[in-house]
């Protein structure tokens, strides 16, 4: 290289994740919010899918009642 040509220096520290603490902390905050929101919504959906639907109608044989009925 000759001395006449200027060397272009590209400043990447402003854009780099490791060097720019304000932008990286903001990014990590939004990632944490998104993960927590996904976990809450996923857990709520799972609880909704496996919810208690009520007392099922079960036919009980007469001989197993408190006062058994025999033939």
Backbone torsions as a table, in degrees:
resi	resn	phi	psi	omega
1	UNK	NA	143.4	178.8
2	UNK	-93.1	163.3	-179.0
3	UNK	-75.1	-14.5	-177.5
4	UNK	-75.8	-28.7	-176.4
5	UNK	-87.6	127.3	178.7
6	UNK	-74.1	146.2	178.3
7	UNK	-93.7	124.9	-178.4
8	UNK	-86.6	123.6	178.9
9	UNK	-104.8	123.8	-179.2
10	UNK	-99.4	121.3	178.7
11	UNK	-83.6	106.5	-179.4
12	UNK	-104.0	-6.4	-178.7
13	UNK	-65.5	-28.8	179.0
14	UNK	-69.2	-30.2	-174.6
15	UNK	-100.9	-11.1	-175.7
16	UNK	-77.2	140.1	-178.5
17	UNK	-64.1	-38.6	-176.2
18	UNK	-75.2	-27.0	-175.4
19	UNK	-95.6	-21.6	-176.8
20	UNK	-103.6	91.5	-175.7
21	UNK	-64.6	-41.6	179.6
22	UNK	-62.1	-43.2	-179.3
23	UNK	-72.8	-35.6	179.3
24	UNK	-71.6	-36.9	179.0
25	UNK	-69.4	-35.4	176.2
26	UNK	-64.9	-43.6	178.5
27	UNK	-61.9	-45.8	179.7
28	UNK	-65.2	-35.5	176.1
29	UNK	-61.5	-46.8	179.9
30	UNK	-67.5	-33.6	175.5
31	UNK	-65.6	-43.2	178.0
32	UNK	-62.4	-42.6	178.6
33	UNK	-62.2	-42.7	-179.9
34	UNK	-65.2	-40.6	180.0
35	UNK	-67.2	-44.5	179.3
36	UNK	-63.6	-42.3	177.9
37	UNK	-62.3	-41.7	178.2
38	UNK	-64.4	-41.0	178.4
39	UNK	-65.7	-41.4	179.7
40	UNK	-65.8	-45.7	179.4
41	UNK	-66.0	-39.6	177.7
42	UNK	-65.9	-41.1	177.9
43	UNK	-67.2	-39.0	177.8
44	UNK	-65.0	-41.3	178.5
45	UNK	-64.9	-41.1	179.1
46	UNK	-64.3	-41.0	176.9
47	UNK	-65.0	-36.7	179.0
48	UNK	-67.3	-39.6	-179.5
49	UNK	-69.2	-32.6	-177.5
50	UNK	-106.3	30.4	-177.2
51	UNK	-73.1	162.5	178.2
52	UNK	-77.8	121.7	-174.6
53	UNK	-95.9	-1.6	177.3
54	UNK	119.0	178.1	-178.1
55	UNK	-76.1	120.9	-179.5
56	UNK	-74.7	152.5	177.4
57	UNK	-82.2	109.0	-177.0
58	UNK	-115.2	130.7	177.2
59	UNK	-86.9	118.7	-177.3
60	UNK	-100.2	129.6	177.8
61	UNK	-62.4	145.3	-176.7
62	UNK	-64.3	-29.7	-178.0
63	UNK	-78.3	-4.8	179.3
64	UNK	-106.6	6.4	179.5
65	UNK	-73.9	170.4	178.0
66	UNK	-63.4	-43.2	170.6
67	UNK	-107.6	94.2	-173.0
68	UNK	-63.4	145.2	176.4
69	UNK	-113.2	117.9	-179.8
70	UNK	-105.8	163.3	179.3
71	UNK	-72.1	NA	NA
